[in-house]
Amino acid sequence: MVALGVVLAPHVPSAAAQPSTSFWSATAGVQGSWYDNPRNATIEGQPGYVAGLGAGLGYTLDSPRTQFQFTAHAAAVAHEGTGAPTRVNYVGGLNFLRHATPRLTLRLSEDVSSRYTSGSAYLAADGLIYPVTLIRTNTLVAGLSYEFSKRTSLSVTARHDWVGFDETSGLKNGWQFQTGASLDRRLTPTSTVSLSYSYRHSRYETSPNLNTDTHSVTAGWAGKLNERLTLSGSGGVSQINRLDGGGKLGFVGGAALTQQFQKSSFSFRYSHGYSQAFGYSRDRVHDTLGLDYSRRLGRNLGGSLAGVYGRSRDPYDPLWGGDTQNYSAGLQYSLPTGWTWRANYAWLCRTPINSPSWSTNEIHGAVSYGWQWR
């Protein structure tokens, strides 16, 4: 699911050029959602409603050698017709970066969430959607990068993902650990080539005989074609081995493009590879295509469109798999005084191989007020 990549460690600027800054931030607001088929019935379902009150707190530190950010948000949410109880949803995260030396950079981040939803942002971006259910996630990433010269660098990354579900949903908990290294060589001031190796271990809490180990070797290129257009691509091979025997060798790769305009931006991404099908106690071969478009519609108004199409197949079981579609449109209106209004519409659809498809329409809205202090 995760592509291990490298961000070249920049040389540390002088303290005089970048003075240290730090501040606290807080938000408070109300939110609401409507689902026409929250339990994703394959025939006509019953609509559901969600309403809640939330508050958040954050802290940011930015200095020449250290960047740190912490965010936390919790909301008391009441459900009607979704099958979910009234509870507190929460999300939180921290990011830490330290320029230990002008050549060595250390990174650490963690993101946690627990909420009733049809899919967390990171799962939905990978082509995985579910009925409205309790989804808990925890992602921990640690890494370092070292510059041998202004043109050559090495990075090492380790990542652990855990995803848990409500026991009544029929979905199964699982986790995966991934680590790897990448050697980057800057060809020009705007382009870089890389050679990477990664190892991934998937573990299933209820089906340990399906645990897998995957080894991947890829080569990639990334660069700016002009001031506003960036392009990247990678390709290689993966060997997946399951505990109960049997190995599979396959191609992995992907591509991404980002175009910036004066008032808008567009991005495209495609990936093909092996990853865990969280909730289904199995690995999968996936093809994921994502499109994102955002535009500034006025001084304080912005809009966005997004779509993700995913295809999943079990490399060991030809009878399991399916296609998913997730399309959304959103508006955000923000005032300098701290007030923000958000509205979002989404259509989600899953089409399994050997069972009827289901789909749902969702409408989400929120009003919040935020402020900062030092």
Short mmCIF file of the C-alpha atoms (twelve columns), coordinates in Angstrom:
data_MODEL
# 
_entry.id   MODEL 
# 
loop_
_atom_site.group_PDB 
_atom_site.id 
_atom_site.type_symbol 
_atom_site.label_atom_id 
_atom_site.label_alt_id 
_atom_site.label_comp_id 
_atom_site.label_asym_id 
_atom_site.label_seq_id 
_atom_site.Cartn_x 
_atom_site.Cartn_y 
_atom_site.Cartn_z 
_atom_site.pdbx_PDB_model_num 
ATOM 1   C CA . MET A 1   0.000   0.000   0.000   1 
ATOM 2   C CA . VAL A 2   2.829   2.357   0.810   1 
ATOM 3   C CA . ALA A 3   5.472   3.513   -1.639  1 
ATOM 4   C CA . LEU A 4   8.711   4.228   0.166   1 
ATOM 5   C CA . GLY A 5   10.245  7.414   -1.196  1 
ATOM 6   C CA . VAL A 6   12.934  9.931   -0.498  1 
ATOM 7   C CA . VAL A 7   12.924  13.647  0.066   1 
ATOM 8   C CA . LEU A 8   16.421  15.007  -0.378  1 
ATOM 9   C CA . ALA A 9   17.713  16.598  2.785   1 
ATOM 10  C CA . PRO A 10  18.360  20.265  2.087   1 
ATOM 11  C CA . HIS A 11  21.430  22.049  3.385   1 
ATOM 12  C CA . VAL A 12  20.579  23.895  6.577   1 
ATOM 13  C CA . PRO A 13  20.190  27.646  6.136   1 
ATOM 14  C CA . SER A 14  21.654  30.036  8.644   1 
ATOM 15  C CA . ALA A 15  19.681  30.952  11.733  1 
ATOM 16  C CA . ALA A 16  19.741  34.585  10.659  1 
ATOM 17  C CA . ALA A 17  17.988  33.713  7.404   1 
ATOM 18  C CA . GLN A 18  15.200  31.748  9.123   1 
ATOM 19  C CA . PRO A 19  14.365  32.906  12.652  1 
ATOM 20  C CA . SER A 20  12.490  30.454  14.885  1 
ATOM 21  C CA . THR A 21  8.722   30.754  15.155  1 
ATOM 22  C CA . SER A 22  6.156   28.872  17.225  1 
ATOM 23  C CA . PHE A 23  2.444   29.221  17.892  1 
ATOM 24  C CA . TRP A 24  -0.631  27.436  19.226  1 
ATOM 25  C CA . SER A 25  -3.894  27.046  17.317  1 
ATOM 26  C CA . ALA A 26  -7.390  25.952  18.281  1 
ATOM 27  C CA . THR A 27  -10.681 25.253  16.494  1 
ATOM 28  C CA . ALA A 28  -14.282 24.694  17.553  1 
ATOM 29  C CA . GLY A 29  -17.272 23.917  15.396  1 
ATOM 30  C CA . VAL A 30  -20.295 21.849  14.423  1 
ATOM 31  C CA . GLN A 31  -20.561 19.166  11.772  1 
ATOM 32  C CA . GLY A 32  -23.249 17.087  10.105  1 
ATOM 33  C CA . SER A 33  -23.578 14.313  7.516   1 
ATOM 34  C CA . TRP A 34  -26.275 12.524  5.538   1 
ATOM 35  C CA . TYR A 35  -25.973 9.052   4.000   1 
ATOM 36  C CA . ASP A 36  -28.610 7.550   1.739   1 
ATOM 37  C CA . ASN A 37  -27.297 3.993   2.286   1 
ATOM 38  C CA . PRO A 38  -24.919 4.007   5.278   1 
ATOM 39  C CA . ARG A 39  -24.884 0.225   5.720   1 
ATOM 40  C CA . ASN A 40  -24.211 -0.254  2.010   1 
ATOM 41  C CA . ALA A 41  -27.086 -2.642  1.430   1 
ATOM 42  C CA . THR A 42  -27.081 -4.245  -2.020  1 
ATOM 43  C CA . ILE A 43  -30.759 -3.318  -2.334  1 
ATOM 44  C CA . GLU A 44  -32.552 -0.161  -1.221  1 
ATOM 45  C CA . GLY A 45  -31.097 0.944   2.107   1 
ATOM 46  C CA . GLN A 46  -32.272 3.297   4.846   1 
ATOM 47  C CA . PRO A 47  -30.815 6.810   5.111   1 
ATOM 48  C CA . GLY A 48  -28.708 7.864   8.081   1 
ATOM 49  C CA . TYR A 49  -27.824 11.154  9.739   1 
ATOM 50  C CA . VAL A 50  -24.869 12.313  11.825  1 
ATOM 51  C CA . ALA A 51  -24.435 15.487  13.894  1 
ATOM 52  C CA . GLY A 52  -21.673 16.502  16.255  1 
ATOM 53  C CA . LEU A 53  -19.718 19.150  18.149  1 
ATOM 54  C CA . GLY A 54  -15.946 19.219  17.888  1 
ATOM 55  C CA . ALA A 55  -12.831 21.008  19.082  1 
ATOM 56  C CA . GLY A 56  -9.179  20.841  18.122  1 
ATOM 57  C CA . LEU A 57  -5.774  21.958  19.382  1 
ATOM 58  C CA . GLY A 58  -2.454  22.296  17.597  1 
ATOM 59  C CA . TYR A 59  1.113   23.447  18.136  1 
ATOM 60  C CA . THR A 60  3.726   24.354  15.508  1 
ATOM 61  C CA . LEU A 61  7.460   24.976  15.922  1 
ATOM 62  C CA . ASP A 62  9.606   26.038  12.968  1 
ATOM 63  C CA . SER A 63  13.309  26.729  13.460  1 
ATOM 64  C CA . PRO A 64  16.351  26.499  11.153  1 
ATOM 65  C CA . ARG A 65  17.142  22.948  12.345  1 
ATOM 66  C CA . THR A 66  13.866  21.640  13.785  1 
ATOM 67  C CA . GLN A 67  10.285  21.483  12.575  1 
ATOM 68  C CA . PHE A 68  7.578   20.064  14.829  1 
ATOM 69  C CA . GLN A 69  3.808   20.001  14.493  1 
ATOM 70  C CA . PHE A 70  1.155   18.461  16.706  1 
ATOM 71  C CA . THR A 71  -2.604  18.366  16.030  1 
ATOM 72  C CA . ALA A 72  -5.546  16.765  17.845  1 
ATOM 73  C CA . HIS A 73  -9.265  16.951  17.201  1 
ATOM 74  C CA . ALA A 74  -12.196 15.295  18.959  1 
ATOM 75  C CA . ALA A 75  -15.928 15.433  18.282  1 
ATOM 76  C CA . ALA A 76  -18.942 14.118  20.169  1 
ATOM 77  C CA . VAL A 77  -21.077 12.626  17.411  1 
ATOM 78  C CA . ALA A 78  -24.664 11.367  17.465  1 
ATOM 79  C CA . HIS A 79  -25.875 8.904   14.801  1 
ATOM 80  C CA . GLU A 80  -29.363 8.126   13.551  1 
ATOM 81  C CA . GLY A 81  -29.993 5.302   11.099  1 
ATOM 82  C CA . THR A 82  -26.327 4.414   10.526  1 
ATOM 83  C CA . GLY A 83  -26.212 1.619   13.083  1 
ATOM 84  C CA . ALA A 84  -23.515 3.474   15.024  1 
ATOM 85  C CA . PRO A 85  -23.842 4.600   18.657  1 
ATOM 86  C CA . THR A 86  -23.246 8.098   19.998  1 
ATOM 87  C CA . ARG A 87  -19.525 8.339   20.715  1 
ATOM 88  C CA . VAL A 88  -16.438 10.520  20.561  1 
ATOM 89  C CA . ASN A 89  -14.505 10.443  17.291  1 
ATOM 90  C CA . TYR A 90  -10.904 11.610  17.319  1 
ATOM 91  C CA . VAL A 91  -7.969  12.189  14.986  1 
ATOM 92  C CA . GLY A 92  -4.465  13.296  15.848  1 
ATOM 93  C CA . GLY A 93  -0.982  13.513  14.473  1 
ATOM 94  C CA . LEU A 94  2.553   14.687  15.038  1 
ATOM 95  C CA . ASN A 95  5.407   15.411  12.670  1 
ATOM 96  C CA . PHE A 96  9.026   15.926  13.698  1 
ATOM 97  C CA . LEU A 97  11.978  16.786  11.458  1 
ATOM 98  C CA . ARG A 98  15.510  17.475  12.649  1 
ATOM 99  C CA . HIS A 99  18.528  18.565  10.612  1 
ATOM 100 C CA . ALA A 100 21.068  16.758  12.785  1 
ATOM 101 C CA . THR A 101 23.918  17.955  10.555  1 
ATOM 102 C CA . PRO A 102 24.017  19.833  7.226   1 
ATOM 103 C CA . ARG A 103 23.944  16.388  5.545   1 
ATOM 104 C CA . LEU A 104 21.816  14.247  7.885   1 
ATOM 105 C CA . THR A 105 18.059  14.718  8.377   1 
ATOM 106 C CA . LEU A 106 15.882  12.699  10.757  1 
ATOM 107 C CA . ARG A 107 12.097  12.336  10.464  1 
ATOM 108 C CA . LEU A 108 9.377   10.903  12.681  1 
ATOM 109 C CA . SER A 109 5.592   11.059  12.314  1 
ATOM 110 C CA . GLU A 110 2.510   9.365   13.714  1 
ATOM 111 C CA . ASP A 111 -1.169  9.649   12.786  1 
ATOM 112 C CA . VAL A 112 -4.043  8.079   14.725  1 
ATOM 113 C CA . SER A 113 -7.805  8.109   14.223  1 
ATOM 114 C CA . SER A 114 -10.930 6.450   15.584  1 
ATOM 115 C CA . ARG A 115 -14.265 7.260   14.002  1 
ATOM 116 C CA . TYR A 116 -17.345 5.871   12.315  1 
ATOM 117 C CA . THR A 117 -16.852 6.415   8.596   1 
ATOM 118 C CA . SER A 118 -17.000 4.734   5.201   1 
ATOM 119 C CA . GLY A 119 -13.223 4.940   4.916   1 
ATOM 120 C CA . SER A 120 -10.361 6.987   6.295   1 
ATOM 121 C CA . ALA A 121 -8.664  9.378   3.886   1 
ATOM 122 C CA . TYR A 122 -5.570  7.216   3.604   1 
ATOM 123 C CA . LEU A 123 -7.548  3.996   2.979   1 
ATOM 124 C CA . ALA A 124 -9.890  5.681   0.481   1 
ATOM 125 C CA . ALA A 125 -6.905  7.084   -1.436  1 
ATOM 126 C CA . ASP A 126 -5.704  3.485   -1.833  1 
ATOM 127 C CA . GLY A 127 -9.040  2.346   -3.286  1 
ATOM 128 C CA . LEU A 128 -10.505 0.799   -0.104  1 
ATOM 129 C CA . ILE A 129 -14.037 1.751   1.028   1 
ATOM 130 C CA . TYR A 130 -16.393 0.129   3.535   1 
ATOM 131 C CA . PRO A 131 -19.875 0.365   5.052   1 
ATOM 132 C CA . VAL A 132 -20.191 3.078   7.713   1 
ATOM 133 C CA . THR A 133 -18.447 1.401   10.642  1 
ATOM 134 C CA . LEU A 134 -15.901 2.105   13.356  1 
ATOM 135 C CA . ILE A 135 -12.452 2.316   11.735  1 
ATOM 136 C CA . ARG A 136 -9.353  2.808   13.882  1 
ATOM 137 C CA . THR A 137 -5.976  3.541   12.292  1 
ATOM 138 C CA . ASN A 138 -2.455  4.077   13.564  1 
ATOM 139 C CA . THR A 139 0.437   4.897   11.216  1 
ATOM 140 C CA . LEU A 140 3.997   5.374   12.492  1 
ATOM 141 C CA . VAL A 141 6.824   6.419   10.160  1 
ATOM 142 C CA . ALA A 142 10.508  6.920   10.964  1 
ATOM 143 C CA . GLY A 143 13.314  7.700   8.567   1 
ATOM 144 C CA . LEU A 144 16.598  9.390   7.864   1 
ATOM 145 C CA . SER A 145 18.287  10.775  4.782   1 
ATOM 146 C CA . TYR A 146 21.967  11.481  4.255   1 
ATOM 147 C CA . GLU A 147 23.581  13.580  1.522   1 
ATOM 148 C CA . PHE A 148 26.897  12.161  0.356   1 
ATOM 149 C CA . SER A 149 27.191  15.154  -1.946  1 
ATOM 150 C CA . LYS A 150 24.983  17.835  -3.448  1 
ATOM 151 C CA . ARG A 151 23.884  15.293  -6.065  1 
ATOM 152 C CA . THR A 152 23.770  11.937  -4.248  1 
ATOM 153 C CA . SER A 153 21.784  10.935  -1.181  1 
ATOM 154 C CA . LEU A 154 20.599  7.824   0.658   1 
ATOM 155 C CA . SER A 155 17.406  7.451   2.670   1 
ATOM 156 C CA . VAL A 156 16.137  4.704   4.963   1 
ATOM 157 C CA . THR A 157 12.473  4.503   6.013   1 
ATOM 158 C CA . ALA A 158 10.418  2.264   8.296   1 
ATOM 159 C CA . ARG A 159 6.615   2.334   8.517   1 
ATOM 160 C CA . HIS A 160 4.016   0.475   10.570  1 
ATOM 161 C CA . ASP A 161 0.287   0.567   9.721   1 
ATOM 162 C CA . TRP A 162 -2.463  -0.906  11.919  1 
ATOM 163 C CA . VAL A 163 -6.147  -0.841  10.977  1 
ATOM 164 C CA . GLY A 164 -8.953  -2.090  13.230  1 
ATOM 165 C CA . PHE A 165 -12.703 -2.393  12.738  1 
ATOM 166 C CA . ASP A 166 -15.852 -2.762  14.808  1 
ATOM 167 C CA . GLU A 167 -16.289 -6.461  15.670  1 
ATOM 168 C CA . THR A 168 -19.899 -6.396  14.446  1 
ATOM 169 C CA . SER A 169 -18.871 -5.256  10.943  1 
ATOM 170 C CA . GLY A 170 -17.425 -8.614  9.919   1 
ATOM 171 C CA . LEU A 171 -14.199 -6.856  8.871   1 
ATOM 172 C CA . LYS A 172 -10.911 -8.134  10.305  1 
ATOM 173 C CA . ASN A 173 -8.066  -6.226  11.959  1 
ATOM 174 C CA . GLY A 174 -4.640  -6.304  10.370  1 
ATOM 175 C CA . TRP A 175 -1.259  -4.614  10.312  1 
ATOM 176 C CA . GLN A 176 1.749   -4.334  8.063   1 
ATOM 177 C CA . PHE A 177 5.365   -3.305  8.541   1 
ATOM 178 C CA . GLN A 178 7.426   -1.915  5.704   1 
ATOM 179 C CA . THR A 179 11.035  -0.809  5.524   1 
ATOM 180 C CA . GLY A 180 13.409  0.036   2.748   1 
ATOM 181 C CA . ALA A 181 16.235  2.135   1.379   1 
ATOM 182 C CA . SER A 182 16.595  4.371   -1.656  1 
ATOM 183 C CA . LEU A 183 19.666  5.778   -3.373  1 
ATOM 184 C CA . ASP A 184 19.016  9.025   -5.238  1 
ATOM 185 C CA . ARG A 185 21.160  10.748  -7.834  1 
ATOM 186 C CA . ARG A 186 20.354  14.258  -9.043  1 
ATOM 187 C CA . LEU A 187 20.891  14.404  -12.804 1 
ATOM 188 C CA . THR A 188 20.026  18.076  -13.275 1 
ATOM 189 C CA . PRO A 189 18.846  20.818  -10.915 1 
ATOM 190 C CA . THR A 190 15.262  19.701  -11.634 1 
ATOM 191 C CA . SER A 191 15.457  15.894  -12.105 1 
ATOM 192 C CA . THR A 192 16.482  12.891  -10.009 1 
ATOM 193 C CA . VAL A 193 16.807  9.143   -10.573 1 
ATOM 194 C CA . SER A 194 16.519  6.561   -7.794  1 
ATOM 195 C CA . LEU A 195 17.070  2.880   -7.056  1 
ATOM 196 C CA . SER A 196 15.026  1.444   -4.181  1 
ATOM 197 C CA . TYR A 197 14.539  -1.766  -2.220  1 
ATOM 198 C CA . SER A 198 11.656  -2.400  0.180   1 
ATOM 199 C CA . TYR A 199 10.477  -5.234  2.420   1 
ATOM 200 C CA . ARG A 200 6.868   -5.559  3.621   1 
ATOM 201 C CA . HIS A 201 5.385   -7.968  6.157   1 
ATOM 202 C CA . SER A 202 1.599   -8.297  6.384   1 
ATOM 203 C CA . ARG A 203 0.043   -9.915  9.463   1 
ATOM 204 C CA . TYR A 204 -3.602  -10.891 9.958   1 
ATOM 205 C CA . GLU A 205 -4.847  -11.226 13.533  1 
ATOM 206 C CA . THR A 206 -7.464  -13.888 12.722  1 
ATOM 207 C CA . SER A 207 -5.682  -15.725 9.864   1 
ATOM 208 C CA . PRO A 208 -1.951  -16.077 10.663  1 
ATOM 209 C CA . ASN A 209 -1.501  -18.708 7.935   1 
ATOM 210 C CA . LEU A 210 -2.141  -15.944 5.380   1 
ATOM 211 C CA . ASN A 211 0.714   -13.734 6.618   1 
ATOM 212 C CA . THR A 212 2.961   -12.626 3.754   1 
ATOM 213 C CA . ASP A 213 6.439   -11.238 3.102   1 
ATOM 214 C CA . THR A 214 7.076   -9.090  0.035   1 
ATOM 215 C CA . HIS A 215 10.398  -7.947  -1.430  1 
ATOM 216 C CA . SER A 216 10.452  -5.211  -4.086  1 
ATOM 217 C CA . VAL A 217 13.154  -3.581  -6.196  1 
ATOM 218 C CA . THR A 218 12.269  -0.479  -8.241  1 
ATOM 219 C CA . ALA A 219 13.924  2.263   -10.249 1 
ATOM 220 C CA . GLY A 220 12.396  5.699   -10.649 1 
ATOM 221 C CA . TRP A 221 12.696  9.189   -12.083 1 
ATOM 222 C CA . ALA A 222 11.230  12.483  -10.874 1 
ATOM 223 C CA . GLY A 223 11.586  15.954  -12.299 1 
ATOM 224 C CA . LYS A 224 10.089  19.299  -13.235 1 
ATOM 225 C CA . LEU A 225 9.294   19.687  -16.909 1 
ATOM 226 C CA . ASN A 226 8.762   23.409  -16.408 1 
ATOM 227 C CA . GLU A 227 8.084   25.824  -13.571 1 
ATOM 228 C CA . ARG A 228 4.574   24.446  -12.989 1 
ATOM 229 C CA . LEU A 229 4.629   20.847  -14.241 1 
ATOM 230 C CA . THR A 230 6.197   17.963  -12.301 1 
ATOM 231 C CA . LEU A 231 6.299   14.324  -13.336 1 
ATOM 232 C CA . SER A 232 7.499   11.115  -11.689 1 
ATOM 233 C CA . GLY A 233 7.481   7.421   -12.531 1 
ATOM 234 C CA . SER A 234 8.831   4.144   -11.198 1 
ATOM 235 C CA . GLY A 235 8.867   0.463   -12.128 1 
ATOM 236 C CA . GLY A 236 10.271  -2.810  -10.875 1 
ATOM 237 C CA . VAL A 237 9.443   -6.284  -9.594  1 
ATOM 238 C CA . SER A 238 8.009   -7.726  -6.377  1 
ATOM 239 C CA . GLN A 239 8.197   -11.226 -4.929  1 
ATOM 240 C CA . ILE A 240 5.372   -12.079 -2.505  1 
ATOM 241 C CA . ASN A 241 5.575   -15.199 -0.301  1 
ATOM 242 C CA . ARG A 242 2.763   -16.496 1.916   1 
ATOM 243 C CA . LEU A 243 3.331   -18.435 5.138   1 
ATOM 244 C CA . ASP A 244 1.286   -21.427 3.967   1 
ATOM 245 C CA . GLY A 245 3.478   -21.774 0.866   1 
ATOM 246 C CA . GLY A 246 3.599   -20.411 -2.646  1 
ATOM 247 C CA . GLY A 247 5.280   -17.391 -4.119  1 
ATOM 248 C CA . LYS A 248 4.226   -14.850 -6.718  1 
ATOM 249 C CA . LEU A 249 6.468   -12.647 -8.849  1 
ATOM 250 C CA . GLY A 250 4.961   -9.571  -10.452 1 
ATOM 251 C CA . PHE A 251 5.525   -6.089  -11.845 1 
ATOM 252 C CA . VAL A 252 5.065   -3.021  -9.650  1 
ATOM 253 C CA . GLY A 253 5.158   0.602   -10.671 1 
ATOM 254 C CA . GLY A 254 3.412   3.897   -10.866 1 
ATOM 255 C CA . ALA A 255 3.359   7.425   -12.208 1 
ATOM 256 C CA . ALA A 256 2.294   10.853  -10.977 1 
ATOM 257 C CA . LEU A 257 1.805   14.250  -12.566 1 
ATOM 258 C CA . THR A 258 1.085   17.635  -10.999 1 
ATOM 259 C CA . GLN A 259 0.217   20.799  -12.933 1 
ATOM 260 C CA . GLN A 260 -0.018  24.189  -11.243 1 
ATOM 261 C CA . PHE A 261 -2.005  27.026  -12.773 1 
ATOM 262 C CA . GLN A 262 -2.454  30.606  -11.611 1 
ATOM 263 C CA . LYS A 263 -5.660  29.871  -9.690  1 
ATOM 264 C CA . SER A 264 -5.867  26.093  -9.762  1 
ATOM 265 C CA . SER A 265 -3.942  22.836  -9.647  1 
ATOM 266 C CA . PHE A 266 -4.411  19.361  -11.109 1 
ATOM 267 C CA . SER A 267 -2.799  16.066  -10.151 1 
ATOM 268 C CA . PHE A 268 -2.904  12.528  -11.505 1 
ATOM 269 C CA . ARG A 269 -1.519  9.367   -9.952  1 
ATOM 270 C CA . TYR A 270 -1.491  5.681   -10.861 1 
ATOM 271 C CA . SER A 271 -0.016  2.734   -8.992  1 
ATOM 272 C CA . HIS A 272 0.142   -1.017  -9.523  1 
ATOM 273 C CA . GLY A 273 1.500   -3.305  -6.849  1 
ATOM 274 C CA . TYR A 274 0.966   -5.557  -3.863  1 
ATOM 275 C CA . SER A 275 -0.576  -4.334  -0.614  1 
ATOM 276 C CA . GLN A 276 -2.828  -5.461  2.201   1 
ATOM 277 C CA . ALA A 277 -6.591  -5.452  1.686   1 
ATOM 278 C CA . PHE A 278 -7.306  -4.176  5.190   1 
ATOM 279 C CA . GLY A 279 -10.462 -5.706  6.631   1 
ATOM 280 C CA . TYR A 280 -10.489 -8.788  4.394   1 
ATOM 281 C CA . SER A 281 -7.541  -10.794 5.865   1 
ATOM 282 C CA . ARG A 282 -5.654  -11.080 2.604   1 
ATOM 283 C CA . ASP A 283 -3.103  -9.416  0.376   1 
ATOM 284 C CA . ARG A 284 -4.095  -8.012  -2.981  1 
ATOM 285 C CA . VAL A 285 -2.781  -6.940  -6.353  1 
ATOM 286 C CA . HIS A 286 -4.135  -3.445  -6.850  1 
ATOM 287 C CA . ASP A 287 -4.458  -0.888  -9.600  1 
ATOM 288 C CA . THR A 288 -5.322  2.552   -8.262  1 
ATOM 289 C CA . LEU A 289 -6.011  5.660   -10.332 1 
ATOM 290 C CA . GLY A 290 -6.507  9.023   -8.643  1 
ATOM 291 C CA . LEU A 291 -7.388  12.494  -9.958  1 
ATOM 292 C CA . ASP A 292 -7.531  15.748  -7.977  1 
ATOM 293 C CA . TYR A 293 -8.458  19.261  -9.075  1 
ATOM 294 C CA . SER A 294 -8.673  22.382  -6.926  1 
ATOM 295 C CA . ARG A 295 -9.434  25.976  -7.859  1 
ATOM 296 C CA . ARG A 296 -9.626  29.319  -6.105  1 
ATOM 297 C CA . LEU A 297 -13.101 30.625  -6.980  1 
ATOM 298 C CA . GLY A 298 -12.795 33.921  -5.158  1 
ATOM 299 C CA . ARG A 299 -10.822 35.744  -2.511  1 
ATOM 300 C CA . ASN A 300 -12.153 33.477  0.251   1 
ATOM 301 C CA . LEU A 301 -13.832 30.668  -1.710  1 
ATOM 302 C CA . GLY A 302 -12.242 27.495  -3.019  1 
ATOM 303 C CA . GLY A 303 -13.538 24.375  -4.731  1 
ATOM 304 C CA . SER A 304 -12.219 20.872  -5.326  1 
ATOM 305 C CA . LEU A 305 -12.993 17.732  -7.312  1 
ATOM 306 C CA . ALA A 306 -11.496 14.306  -6.623  1 
ATOM 307 C CA . GLY A 307 -11.870 10.761  -7.867  1 
ATOM 308 C CA . VAL A 308 -10.298 7.403   -7.015  1 
ATOM 309 C CA . TYR A 309 -10.823 4.199   -8.982  1 
ATOM 310 C CA . GLY A 310 -9.386  1.003   -7.553  1 
ATOM 311 C CA . ARG A 311 -9.220  -2.603  -8.735  1 
ATOM 312 C CA . SER A 312 -8.204  -5.336  -6.298  1 
ATOM 313 C CA . ARG A 313 -7.459  -9.019  -6.919  1 
ATOM 314 C CA . ASP A 314 -6.167  -11.733 -4.586  1 
ATOM 315 C CA . PRO A 315 -2.971  -13.192 -6.121  1 
ATOM 316 C CA . TYR A 316 -3.833  -16.579 -4.532  1 
ATOM 317 C CA . ASP A 317 -7.638  -16.619 -4.875  1 
ATOM 318 C CA . PRO A 318 -9.166  -15.725 -8.274  1 
ATOM 319 C CA . LEU A 319 -12.678 -15.700 -6.759  1 
ATOM 320 C CA . TRP A 320 -11.981 -12.678 -4.518  1 
ATOM 321 C CA . GLY A 321 -11.681 -9.101  -5.669  1 
ATOM 322 C CA . GLY A 322 -13.632 -6.147  -6.890  1 
ATOM 323 C CA . ASP A 323 -13.648 -2.583  -8.140  1 
ATOM 324 C CA . THR A 324 -14.227 0.569   -6.104  1 
ATOM 325 C CA . GLN A 325 -15.136 4.102   -7.130  1 
ATOM 326 C CA . ASN A 326 -15.010 7.190   -4.921  1 
ATOM 327 C CA . TYR A 327 -15.873 10.579  -6.416  1 
ATOM 328 C CA . SER A 328 -16.320 13.830  -4.489  1 
ATOM 329 C CA . ALA A 329 -16.820 17.569  -4.874  1 
ATOM 330 C CA . GLY A 330 -16.279 20.180  -2.187  1 
ATOM 331 C CA . LEU A 331 -16.479 23.881  -1.385  1 
ATOM 332 C CA . GLN A 332 -14.705 25.825  1.344   1 
ATOM 333 C CA . TYR A 333 -15.314 29.432  2.344   1 
ATOM 334 C CA . SER A 334 -12.851 30.988  4.800   1 
ATOM 335 C CA . LEU A 335 -12.776 34.455  6.320   1 
ATOM 336 C CA . PRO A 336 -9.718  36.234  7.749   1 
ATOM 337 C CA . THR A 337 -11.625 36.490  11.034  1 
ATOM 338 C CA . GLY A 338 -11.222 32.704  11.532  1 
ATOM 339 C CA . TRP A 339 -14.592 31.406  10.354  1 
ATOM 340 C CA . THR A 340 -14.669 28.506  7.859   1 
ATOM 341 C CA . TRP A 341 -17.609 26.830  6.100   1 
ATOM 342 C CA . ARG A 342 -17.157 23.472  4.351   1 
ATOM 343 C CA . ALA A 343 -19.521 21.377  2.224   1 
ATOM 344 C CA . ASN A 344 -18.741 18.095  0.471   1 
ATOM 345 C CA . TYR A 345 -20.636 15.581  -1.642  1 
ATOM 346 C CA . ALA A 346 -19.349 12.048  -2.332  1 
ATOM 347 C CA . TRP A 347 -20.525 9.006   -4.268  1 
ATOM 348 C CA . LEU A 348 -18.985 5.660   -3.344  1 
ATOM 349 C CA . CYS A 349 -19.473 2.317   -5.091  1 
ATOM 350 C CA . ARG A 350 -17.983 -1.155  -4.604  1 
ATOM 351 C CA . THR A 351 -18.475 -3.969  -7.125  1 
ATOM 352 C CA . PRO A 352 -17.256 -7.352  -5.787  1 
ATOM 353 C CA . ILE A 353 -16.516 -10.168 -8.245  1 
ATOM 354 C CA . ASN A 354 -19.074 -12.684 -6.996  1 
ATOM 355 C CA . SER A 355 -21.694 -10.598 -5.174  1 
ATOM 356 C CA . PRO A 356 -23.995 -7.653  -5.955  1 
ATOM 357 C CA . SER A 357 -22.564 -4.155  -6.002  1 
ATOM 358 C CA . TRP A 358 -23.583 -1.421  -3.597  1 
ATOM 359 C CA . SER A 359 -23.290 2.342   -3.621  1 
ATOM 360 C CA . THR A 360 -24.003 5.279   -1.354  1 
ATOM 361 C CA . ASN A 361 -24.360 9.051   -1.599  1 
ATOM 362 C CA . GLU A 362 -22.928 11.194  1.191   1 
ATOM 363 C CA . ILE A 363 -23.270 14.893  2.034   1 
ATOM 364 C CA . HIS A 364 -21.041 16.433  4.713   1 
ATOM 365 C CA . GLY A 365 -21.034 19.954  6.124   1 
ATOM 366 C CA . ALA A 366 -19.165 21.801  8.847   1 
ATOM 367 C CA . VAL A 367 -18.810 25.285  10.326  1 
ATOM 368 C CA . SER A 368 -15.791 26.063  12.489  1 
ATOM 369 C CA . TYR A 369 -13.949 28.954  14.098  1 
ATOM 370 C CA . GLY A 370 -10.197 28.959  14.578  1 
ATOM 371 C CA . TRP A 371 -7.662  31.188  16.251  1 
ATOM 372 C CA . GLN A 372 -3.943  31.302  17.000  1 
ATOM 373 C CA . TRP A 373 -1.723  32.614  19.779  1 
ATOM 374 C CA . ARG A 374 1.931   32.537  20.747  1 
# 
